[in-house]
């Protein structure tokens, strides 16, 4: 007779096999690195890493994949587990598509800044949406309020698993094994500049670690928004509203990243650059991509030579149409 422990190991192996054999699993990663023309005048060579081509529409598919795989392998997630995660939208969607094929329950903790399209996507994948209606009373930010709700849900659901995209070291592996080796293979040489938008700072930390391990001389540019507190306190009264950009505190991943320069972008500039990207290259991308384009403009204003610039473009823009690409938000 098979022991209970042995049966649980068998069940976990079956769960992992079901997940890793799913079509969506194999569609994550290997996103295009595309030349961007007509965006910024001059001899510089610009390339966009089109993370919106992931099946869930963003770079967060990569971390959802590695966090869930690691959790199953280490026994933190089993067939009957409930997954609980805080997200501004994209990480939750990335997890939802994988939980759907694995038959896992997902509680996605979001807030009113999450785009309505992302909310609909989460429900379409079968996730349970937990809306945090009000910001944290101390900071006035939604992220601390979402994290408080996550802890409440973990207490109410014994055995539930929190991937915790803010501290989970598996996140780094997504970029050490995926994003950065892809750029190396697609470009054929290290870029002179690499632009990474920041929020949880997992992408920034993973890319930084790759550069250090491989001895690349690439200049890493962290792209933040006005009102964020990741690297410094913002001026009094400056607020953030665009989802997926900045943070109200310094995330643990930010502390170890080796950054050449930090660029702070206004939300208006994010939106204008999103429109420029659409009209010059036909790429409809989210606000963080607009921030990256604006950051490249700032750097090229100081160093306009024929260097190679790689821009991480984290997600697609369709889910933000009601806001970002409405006429009121895209005035020239």
N, C-alpha and C positions, 0 to 999 in steps of 0.2 A: 504494500500500500504506500502510495507517495505521501511524503510528509507535507504538512501545511507550508513550511518554509520553501520546500522544493516547488510546490505548486505555485506559490507566489512568484518565484523566480521565472517559472515557465510562463505565467501570465504576463509578467513584465516583458519578457522576450517577445511574446506574441504582439503585445501592444506596440513595442518599438518597431517590430517588423511591419505591422500594419501602417504605422505612421511613415516610416522611411520608404515604403513602397508606393505611397500615394503620389499621384501626378503633381500635386501642388508642391510637395517636398522637393521634387527634382526641378521645378520651375524657378525656385528661389536662387538668386545669385546669377553670376555670369551676365551682368547687365552691360549694355553697350557703353563704350567710351567714344563719344562722337565729337568731331570737330565743330566748333561754334564759330560761325562766320558772320561778319557784319555787325557784331555786337559792340565791340570796343575798337575804335580805329587804331592803327599802328601795326608794327611788325610782330607783335607777340602772337604766339600760337596758343589758342584757348581750346580746351577739351572739356566736355561735360560728361560726368559719370551719371548715366540716366537711371537712377535708382527707382524711379517711378515705373520702370518696366518690370519690377517684381510683381508677382501675381496679386499680392495684396495692395500694391500701389506705392510701396515705400521701402526705404532702407531698413525699416524696423522689421520687415519679414526675416531679415538675416538673424537678428538677435532673438526673435521669437523661436526660430528654428533651433539655434544652439542652446538656448535656455531650457526648452522643453526636452530636447534630446538628453542633455546632461542630467536633468531631473529624473528622467525615466531610468537612465543607466545607473544612477546612484540610489535609486529606490525612493526618492522623494515624491515621485508621482507614480501612482498605480492606476489600474482600470477604474477604480471608484473615486479617484481624487477629484476635488474641486479646485480649480485654478482661480486665484484672485489677483488682479493687477490694476494699478493706477496708470492711467494713460490720458494724454490729450487727444488720442484718437488712433494714431497709426500703429503703435505697439499692440493695442487691443485688437485691431483688425488683423494684424499679423498672427497673433495668438488664436484668434477666433477661427481662422481658416484651418489651422492645424488641429485645434480642439474638435472641430466639426468632423474631420475625417478619423480622428482617434476616439470619438465618442466621449469626450471629456467635458464636464461642466465648466463653463467660464463665467465668472462674475467680473464684468468690466466696469471699473470705477472711473467715471468721467465727470466733466463739469459743463456748464453752459457755453463755454468757448469752443467745445468740440463741434465740428461742423455737422449739420443735420444729415448730410450724406453719410458721414462716418457712422452716425448713430443707426441709420437704416442698414448700412452694411453689417454692423455688429449683429443686429437682430436677424438679418437674412442668414447669417452663419449660425444662428441658434444661440448666441451669447445672451446672457442676462445682463441688461444695462442697469447700473446703479448710478443715478445722477446725484451729484453733490450740488445742492441748489445755491449755497452761499459760500463766500470765501472765508478763509480763516480770520477770525475777529482781530487777531493780534497783527498779522502781516498784511491783511487785505488781499492775500493771494489764494488761488484755488488749490495749488499743489499741496500745501500743508493740510488743507481740509480733506483732500482726496486720500492722503496717506493716513490720516486719522480714521477715515471710513474703512480703509483696507484693514487696519488693525482691529476694528470692531467686527468686521466680517470674518477675519481669521479666528477671533475668539468665539464667534457664533457658529463656526463650522469646523469642529475639531478635525485635525488631519488635513485641512486645506493647505494648499501650497501657494506661496507668494514668489513668483519669479524674481521680483524686485530688480527691474531694469536699472535702477539707480546705483546698485552696488554689486550686482552679480558678475563675478569675474569671467563667466562664460561669454559675456558680451564682447570682451576684448578678442576672444578667439574668432568671432565672426569676421572681424576685420583683419586679424593676423593671417587667417587661413583663406579668407574670401576677398574682401574688398581690395586690399592692397596687392596681393599677388595677381589679381585680375588686371589692375592698373599696370603693373610691371609687364605683364605679358602683352597687353593690348598696345601700350605705348612703345615698348621695346627698350626703354631707358628710364631712369628716374626723372620725374618732372622737376623743374626748378622751383615751382611753387605748388602747394596743395592747399586748397581752401575747404574748411570744414565748418559748417554751422553747428552751434552748440546749444544744448539743453541739458540732457542727462550727462553729456560729455563722454559717453561711451565710445562713439565713433572717433572723437578727438584722441582719446587715450589709446585706443587700439591702433590708430594710424601712427601716432607718435611712437608707440612701442615698436612697431614694425620698422619705422625709419631708423630708430636707434639700433635695433638688432642687426639691420642690414647695412648700416653705415652710410645711408643715403644722405647727401647734403641738401636735400629738399627743404625749402623754407615752409614751415607749417603755419598757416594763417587761421587763427580761430575767429569765427564770425559770430558776433553777438548782436543783440538789439538794445536800443535805448530802453532803460527801465529795468534791465536785468542786473542781478547782483552776483553773477558767477565770479567775475574777476575783480569787481570793485563796486562800491555803493554808488547808485545813480544819483543824479541831481534830484533834489526834493521836488516832488510832484510829478515826476515822469513815470508813467504807467505803461505796462505791456498789455496787449489784448490779442495779438495774433497767436494762434495755437502752435505749440511745438517749437517755440523759440525762446531762449533765455530761461532763467530760473530765479526764484526768490532767495537762493542761498548758493553756496559753493558746493557742487556735488563732489563726492569723493573721487570720482574719476578725473576731475579737473586738476586735482592737486599733483598728480604725477606726470601730467602731459608737458612736454617740452615744446613750447610755442615760440615761434619767431616774432610774431606780431598779432595783436588783437585788434580787430576792426569792429567798431560800433556803428550800427546802421539804424536809421530811423524807420519806423513802420511805413511812412510815406514812400521812402526810397525803396523799401522791399517791394511794395506794390508796383511802383513805376518800373522797376527792373524786371519784375515778372512779366509785365506787359511787353517790355522791350524784347525779352527772350521769346515770347510768343510771336511777335510780329517780324523778328529777324530770322528766327530759326524754326518757327512752327512748333516749339516745345511749350506746352501748357503745364506749368509747374507751380508748386506751392510757394508760400511766402519765404521759407528758408532758402529756396533756390534764388529768389530775388535778392535776398540779403547777400548771398555768395557773389552774385554778379556785381552788386554794388561794391563789395569789398575788393573785387578784382580791379574795378575802376579806380578805387583809391590807391591801391598798390601801383598800378600802371601809371598813374599820374606822377608818382615819385620815381618809378623805375621803368621807363617806357621801352626798353630794349627788346630784342627778339628772343625772349625766354619762353619756356613752355609752362603753361599754367593749367592745372587740372582742378576743376570745380566739382565738388560733390553736390549733386542736385538731388535732394532726398526724396521728393515725392511728386505725384501728379497734381494738377491744379483743378481737375473737374469737380472734386468734392468741396472746393471753395468758391464755386462760381457765384453763389448768391452774395458773397461779400467781396472777395478780392477782385473779381473781374466785372463787378457792377460799375456802371458809369460813374457813380459818386465816388468810387474808390480808385478810379484809374484815369483821372484827369491828367493831361500832359503837364 
